[in-house]
Amino acid sequence: MREMFLTSRGAAVCRRSFLRGVILAVCGGIAGAAIESRGAVAADRKLTQAQVIYRDKAQGESLCSNCKYFQAPASCAIIEGVIAPSGWCNKYAK
């Protein structure tokens, strides 16, 4: 005879199904945490100047010094290396 449990909705669930659900929920939580932590590690890495097509001279008014990622006097929140205030890259954001 199967041992049955009642859910909060009044439905009967066998112990095997209940345990299977608990195990899947725990595994899903662990997998989700692992994916989230990988994203955090990747977010800490800066892009190279070659990846963003960085140039020391800007095109028009899109200067690094006007970009939201620029960090005076000569760095960037998302790009590694020395960044000229008069520079430009394809990640420019006002």
N, C-alpha and C positions, 0 to 999 in steps of 0.2 A: 504494500500500500504506500502511495506517495504521500509525503508530508506536505501539507499546503499551508500557505500564509495568506492573510488578507492584506491587500494594499489599502492605501488611504482612500481609494475610490471604491472599495468594496469588492474588487476583483480578486479571485483566488489565483495564487502563483505557487508553483512547486518550488521546493528548496533548491533544486538543481538550476532552474531558470533564474531564481533570485541570486544565487552565488555567481552564475555566469554574468549577470548584469553588473554586479559589484566589481568583479574582476575586470570587465571591459571598461567600466568607468574609471577605475584606478589606472589601468594601462593608458587610457586616453589622456588622463591628467598628466601622467609622467611624460608621454610623448609630446603633449602640448608645451610643457615646461621646457623640454629639451629644445624644441623648435624656437621657442621664445628666447632662450639663452643664446642660441646660435645667432639670432638676429641682433642681440645686444653686442656680441663680439664683433660682428660685421659692421655695426654702426660706429664702433670705436676706430675703425680703420679709415684713414683718409685716402682719397683718390690721388693718383699721380698726376703731375702736370700734363703728361702725354695723353692720359685717358680723357682729360677734359679740354684738350687742344688749347692749352694756356698760351697766351701771347703777352709780351711785355708792353705792347702798345694796344690800346683799346680801339674798337670800331665804333665811332660816333660817341654817344654819351654813356655807353654801357661800360663805365669804368669800374674796376674792382673797388675803388673807394666809395662808390655808390651802391655796392652790392650788400645785401643783408648778411652774407657770410664773411665779409671782410672784417679782419681784426687788426686794427692799427697797432703798430706802425707798418708791419709788412708780413702778415700771415692771414690764413683763411681757416674757417671752421671745418671745411670739407676737403681742402686740397693741401697736400704736404709741400713743404719747402718754403722758400722766400717768395712772397707775392708782392709785386709792385703795385702801388696805389693806382697807377695809370694803366694797369694791365687789364686783360679780358680773358674769359673762358666760356665754354658752352653751358656752364651751370649758373651763369649770371641770373640773379633774382633781385628785383627791386624791393 
